[in-house]
Amino acid sequence: MKIALMPNLTRKNALCVSLEVCAQLDKLNADYIVSTEQKEYFLNTSARFLSKEEMIEECDVIIAVGGDGTIIHAAKAGKPILGINAGRIAFMAGLEPTELDMLKNLIDGNYENDRRMMLKADVCNADGTVIKTCYCINDVVIARGTQIKMEDISVEHNGKLINNYTADGIIISTPTGSTAYSLSAGGPVVDPQIESILLTPICTHSLFSRALIFKPDSVFKLYSPNLIELGLSCDGDETVTVPKGHYVLVRKAEIYGEFIRIKNETFLEILNSKLAQRRL
């Protein structure tokens, strides 16, 4: 097994945790690779060094060290991923820094692949031509542009209007993303094994606009009825401008994220543990 180690070294504890991961992998005589961009931090380890592109191409699995953002970004590389928490909550992490001895299970093949649905967001012009495509594991967020005020955002489901929302924005999320921004906006928590798509308005100016859950084959069209410029963000990445008169189509993606699970924990056990940390 060839392992790509992808730490987010901007995280306070990420380097320390990553070096501990390397120490464990060295004990296990594992074959692991680090990007040449981070070579200076890992010279005293047994890591091999390749470009990021070569590393992802050659590896069988990825170990990502950081928070949820780091883990989610690495998961889009198309390889099974094991997340190690070097942040705060990290719902997507498979191991905590105190559990690195369990890396032996990874080397021995004693783990399961947790397959998670993803979403695809297409920014289209008035003629329906796709000008930008984004993929996400957690959520697609459509929000007001540069105006510091609520905007009207229309949402269609399979060609029929659901509502014209006067709100700060709309979150379209996967079940995986139900514990992220959607949860903070009042959305429900959904077991990630139940494929579905969630729609959660952000600070809507209505007493009757609640989060909704739809079938996974649903297609959503979001646009400004007032022809106002909107912003699109997938998994918290840099905002993409949706120009006036353009719209966004959101649907289930044709690809999946694969997360390695070493510990025998249920979804509810993980949820209770992480939310308890959030309350501290």
N, C-alpha and C positions, 0 to 999 in steps of 0.2 A: 504493500500500500504506500502510495506517495501522497504526502500531506503538504498542502500550501498553508503557511501561517500568515494570516492577514490581521495584524493588530492596528488599532487606531491610536497612534502614539500621541495624539492631542489629548487623550483622556489622562487624567491625573495618575491613575494606578496602572495604566495599560502596559507600560514598559516592564515594570516589576512583575506583573502577572505573566507577561509574555516570556520573560526569562525563566520563570518558574515552569512554564509549559515546556520550554526548550530543555530544561534540566530533566523533566520527566520523560520527554521523548528520547533524550540521549540515553537514559537508563534502559529504555525499551529497545534501543538500537533501531529506532524508527528513521525512515527516510523522509526528511522534511525540507521544505524550500521556503526561502524568504525573498521578497523583492529586493533587487539591487539598490533600489531607492532607500531602503532601510538597513543596508548592509553594515554600516558603521556601528549600529546598536547590537549586532549579533555576531561580532567577530570571534568572541570567545565561546561560541557554541559549535555544534556539529552541522549546522544548517548549510545547505547548498544555496547558491544565489543565482537567480534568473530574473529577466525582466518580468514585469507583472503579467504581460500577455503570455509569455512562455510558461510561466509558473502555473497559470490557470489552465493552459492547454495540457500540461503534463500531469497535473495532479489528479488523484482519484477523489479526494475529499478536501474540504477547506476547514481550517480552524480559525474562527474570527474572534478576536479579543477586543471587547469594548462594550458599548451599550446596544440598545435595540437598533438604533440607526446604523451602527457599524455592521451588525449581524444581517440586517435586512439588505443593506447595500451589497454585501458579499454574496448573499444568497442569489442575487440576480446574475451571478456568473455562470449559473447553469450546472453547478456541481453540488453534491450533498454537503451540508454545512453543519459544523458543531460550533455553537456559540458559547463563549466563556465570558462571564460577566465581569467587566471592569468598570461598570457604571454604577447606577443606583438600583433601579427596579429590574430592567431587562427581562421582560416576559419571554423573549425569544431565546434566552440563554439555556443551554443544556446542562452546563456545569457552573458552579460557583468556584471562586479561587481556592476555597478550602477542600475542594473535591477533585483535585488534579490527579490523585492516584488512580481515579477511575478511567484515566486515559488508556490504561491497559486494556479495558474492554473494547475501546476503539480499535486498537491494534489487533486484538484477538477476534474481531468481528462480532462481538457480543453487543449488538445495538439494533435499533429499529429505525427505519426511515419514515418520518412523519411528512406526508405529502400535503402541501397547502395550496389551495387555489389562489390565483392571482387575477388582477384586473388589467384591462388594456384601455387606455384613454387616447382617442384620436381627436386632434384639433382640426376642424374642417372649415373651409371657406363657404361662401354662399352657394357655390356650385356643387358642393359635396366633395371637393378634392381634399384629401388628407394632407395637411402641411406639417404635422408633427405627431409623433406617436410616443407614448410613455407607458411603461409597465410598473405595476406596484404590487406589493404583498400586503400592505396595510390599507392604504386609502388613497382616494383621489379627492382633492379639495378644490372646489370652485368658489372663489371669493371675490369681493369687490376689488376694484383696481386701486388707483391712487386716491380715490375719494374716501374721506374719513366719514362715511355715513352708510346707512343701510342701502342696499340696492334690491331691485326686483330681479329675481332669477327664476326663469320658467323651467320646469322639469317635465319631460315627457317620458312615459314608460311604454315601450313597444308601440310607439306612434300615437299614443293618446296622452293628453295633458293630465298630469297628476295635480299640479298646483302652480300658481305664481307666488313664489315665496318672497316676502319682504324680509330680508335677513342679512346677516354679515356674510353668510356663505352656506354652502351645501357640502356635506361629506358623503361620499359614496365609498363604502368600505367592505372588505371581506370579513368573514368571521374572525380571522386572525387579527384584523384591525379593530375588532369590536372592543378590545381592551385598551385601545390607544386613544386618539383624538375623539373618536365617536363616543367613547365612554365619558370623557370629560364634558362633552356637549349634551349629555343626557341620554345617549343611546343605550340599547340593551347589550348584555354580554351573550355571545353566541358560541357554542361549542364548535371549535374549528373543524371537527369531523362532519359537521352539517354544512354542506355547500349551499351558500345563499349570498345575497347581496343586500347590504343595509343602506338605507337612505336616512341621514340625520341632518336636519336644519341646524344652523349655528345662530343662536340668539335671534330667533324669528320673532317678528312683531305680530304674534297671534297666540291665543290661548289654545288653539286647536291643531297646531302643527306639531305632530309627534313623529318620532322615528318609525320607519316602516321597514319590513323585511320582505324580500322578493325572491322568486325562484332564480337559480343560477344562470338560466338561459335568457334572462332579461336584458334588454338594451335600453339605455337611458340617453336622452338628448337634453343637454343643458345649455341655456343661452340667455342673453339679456333681452327682454321684450322692448326695452327702451334704447337698444343699440348702444349700450355702455360697454367700454372695455373692461374685461374681467381678467382674473388671474387663475392659473391652474398650477397646482403643486401635487406631485405624486410622491408619497412616502416622505414628505417634508423636504424634498429636494428643491433646488432653486426654482422660483416661480417662472412659469411660461406665460407670456402674454396671449390672451385670446382677444384678437382685435374686434373692433365694432363690426357687427354683422356676421361674425363667425360663431360657430357652436362647437360643443364637445360631445362626442359619443363615448359612452362608457359601457363595457361589457366584460364578461368573463374572458380571460386570456387563454390562448391555446397552450401556454406553458405553465408549469407548476414550480413552486419552491419546494426543495427537499431539505428537511431539518433532521439531523441525527439526534436520536433520543437514547441516552445511555441509562439514565435512571428510570426506574419503574414507577413513575408518578402519573396519576390521572390528571385530566384537565382541571377538575375542581380543586385538587390538592395544590397544583401550581397556582391557580387563581387565588386561593385563600392565602397562600404563603406570600405572594407578591403584593396583594392588596394590604396585607398586614404590615409589610415593609413600608408601603406608601403612607400608612397612618402614623408611623413612628416619626 
